[in-house]
Amino acid sequence: MNVREAILSRRSIRKYTNQPVSDEDLNDLIEAATYAPSGTNLQPWYFLALRSDESMAKFKVFMRKTAENFMPVLRERFAKNPEVIDETRNFLLGLGGAPLCVLVFMLKDAKSDKNYDDNFTLLQSVSAGIENLLLAAVEKGLGACWMTAPVKAGLSEDIRKEFAPDHGQFVAAITLGYPDANPGAPKRREGRFDVI
């Protein structure tokens, strides 16, 4: 599989089989994430893989709160598609049966660098790491879903305190596993690029 194939076939997977992800594959994905480009090479990311039943159960408590707090956003965004609201809520509550979830943080020591105290640049760097992880997952036949709903639901600080109190701001969560569904690509919106 080449990079273009991985990009075009990547989907947000919201339903997983119970097949576990190997340690080797997980390590490869995290390594790929850490090879992302970053502003002045700060590498301002911290990845925490939740794999044990205990850690996943603990995170699902936060996801239940996320589902509850996120409902107004879903109702507004998908007013004409109530089935999407139900599907998304169910995914948030159970993480689609994903066997693991990677929590992503923006390291606090990167924010204190006198040359790069700008969160926007740091967030772009962390996001590049997330995208590397997603594309590496596709190459291995794994599915993933990049979630920012806990941030939108106001739970960033609570998640940081619970899972990585010394590793900076919570940015996103990524479910990982073998897909139990193969969704089609959403229609691309027009007018999103130009060449001059």
C-alpha positions in Angstrom: 0.0 0.0 0.0 1.4 3.4 -0.9 0.8 6.7 0.9 -2.0 7.8 -1.5 -3.9 4.6 -1.0 -3.7 4.9 2.7 -4.9 8.5 2.6 -7.8 7.7 0.3 -8.9 4.5 2.1 -8.7 5.9 5.7 -12.1 6.1 7.4 -13.3 7.0 10.9 -14.1 3.6 12.2 -16.8 3.4 14.9 -17.3 -0.3 15.2 -14.6 -2.9 15.9 -14.1 -6.6 16.2 -12.8 -8.1 19.5 -9.5 -9.1 17.8 -6.7 -7.6 19.9 -4.0 -5.4 18.5 -0.5 -6.8 18.9 2.1 -5.1 20.9 4.3 -4.9 17.8 1.6 -3.2 15.8 0.8 -0.7 18.6 4.5 0.1 19.0 4.8 0.7 15.2 1.8 3.1 15.3 3.2 5.1 18.2 6.6 5.2 16.5 5.0 6.5 13.3 3.2 9.2 15.3 6.4 10.4 16.8 8.0 10.8 13.4 5.7 13.6 12.5 7.0 17.0 11.6 7.0 19.6 14.4 7.7 23.3 14.7 11.4 23.8 15.6 11.5 20.0 16.3 9.9 20.4 19.7 8.0 17.1 19.2 5.4 18.4 21.6 3.3 15.2 21.9 2.7 12.6 24.5 0.8 9.4 23.6 -0.8 7.2 26.2 -2.3 3.9 25.1 -5.1 2.5 27.2 -5.3 -1.2 26.7 -6.2 -2.8 30.1 -9.8 -3.5 30.9 -9.4 -1.2 34.0 -8.0 1.8 32.1 -10.6 1.4 29.3 -13.4 1.2 31.8 -12.1 4.3 33.5 -11.9 6.2 30.2 -15.5 5.1 29.3 -16.7 6.9 32.5 -15.4 10.1 30.8 -17.0 9.1 27.5 -20.4 8.7 29.2 -20.1 12.3 30.4 -18.9 13.3 26.9 -21.9 11.8 25.3 -24.2 13.6 27.7 -22.4 17.0 27.3 -22.0 16.7 23.6 -25.7 16.0 22.8 -26.5 19.7 22.1 -23.7 19.9 19.5 -25.0 16.7 17.9 -28.6 17.8 17.8 -27.7 21.1 16.2 -25.2 19.7 13.7 -27.3 16.7 12.6 -30.8 18.0 13.1 -31.9 16.5 9.8 -30.2 13.2 10.4 -31.3 11.8 13.8 -29.8 8.4 13.0 -26.4 10.0 13.0 -27.1 11.5 16.5 -28.0 8.0 17.8 -25.0 6.3 16.1 -22.6 8.9 17.5 -24.0 8.8 21.0 -23.7 5.0 21.0 -20.2 5.1 19.7 -19.2 7.6 22.4 -20.7 5.5 25.2 -19.0 2.2 24.2 -16.2 3.3 21.9 -17.5 0.9 19.3 -16.0 -2.0 21.1 -12.4 -0.8 20.4 -9.9 -2.9 22.3 -7.7 0.1 22.9 -7.7 3.9 22.9 -4.7 6.3 22.6 -5.0 9.5 24.5 -3.0 12.4 23.0 -1.6 15.3 25.0 0.4 18.4 24.2 3.4 18.4 26.4 3.6 21.2 29.0 7.4 21.6 28.7 7.0 22.4 25.0 4.6 25.3 25.9 7.3 26.8 28.2 10.0 26.9 25.4 10.7 30.7 25.0 10.8 30.3 21.2 7.5 28.5 20.9 4.9 29.4 23.5 2.3 29.6 20.8 -0.3 26.9 21.3 -1.5 27.0 17.6 1.8 25.8 16.3 2.2 23.2 19.0 -1.3 21.9 18.3 -0.5 21.6 14.6 2.5 19.5 15.4 0.5 17.2 17.7 -2.2 16.9 15.0 0.5 15.8 12.5 1.5 13.0 14.9 -2.2 11.9 15.1 -2.5 11.8 11.3 0.7 9.7 11.1 -0.8 7.2 13.5 -4.1 7.1 11.6 -2.3 6.4 8.3 0.0 3.8 9.8 -3.1 2.0 11.2 -4.6 1.8 7.7 -1.4 0.2 6.4 -1.7 -2.5 9.1 -5.4 -3.2 8.3 -6.5 -1.5 11.5 -9.2 1.1 12.0 -9.2 4.2 14.0 -11.3 7.2 15.0 -9.9 10.5 16.0 -12.1 12.0 18.6 -12.2 15.6 20.0 -15.7 15.3 21.5 -14.2 15.0 25.1 -12.5 18.4 24.5 -15.7 20.0 23.1 -17.6 18.5 26.1 -15.3 20.3 28.5 -13.5 17.3 30.0 -9.9 18.0 28.9 -8.7 19.0 32.3 -10.4 16.1 34.1 -8.9 13.6 31.6 -5.5 15.1 32.0 -5.7 14.9 35.8 -6.8 11.3 35.7 -4.5 9.8 33.0 -1.4 12.0 32.5 -1.3 14.8 35.1 2.3 15.7 34.4 2.2 15.5 30.6 0.3 18.6 29.5 -3.0 19.4 27.8 -5.4 16.7 26.6 -5.9 17.1 22.8 -7.7 14.1 21.5 -8.5 10.4 21.8 -8.0 7.8 19.1 -9.9 4.4 19.2 -8.0 1.6 17.6 -8.8 -1.9 16.5 -9.8 -4.2 13.6 -12.8 -2.7 11.8 -16.1 -4.5 12.0 -17.6 -2.1 9.4 -16.3 -0.6 6.2 -18.0 2.8 5.8 -17.8 4.6 2.4 -16.1 7.9 1.9 -18.1 11.0 2.7 -18.7 13.2 -0.3 -15.9 15.8 -0.7 -17.1 19.4 -0.4 -16.5 21.6 -3.3 -14.7 24.9 -3.3 -12.1 23.8 -0.7 -9.0 24.5 -2.8 -7.7 26.6 -5.6 -4.5 26.9 -7.7 -3.3 30.4 -8.6 
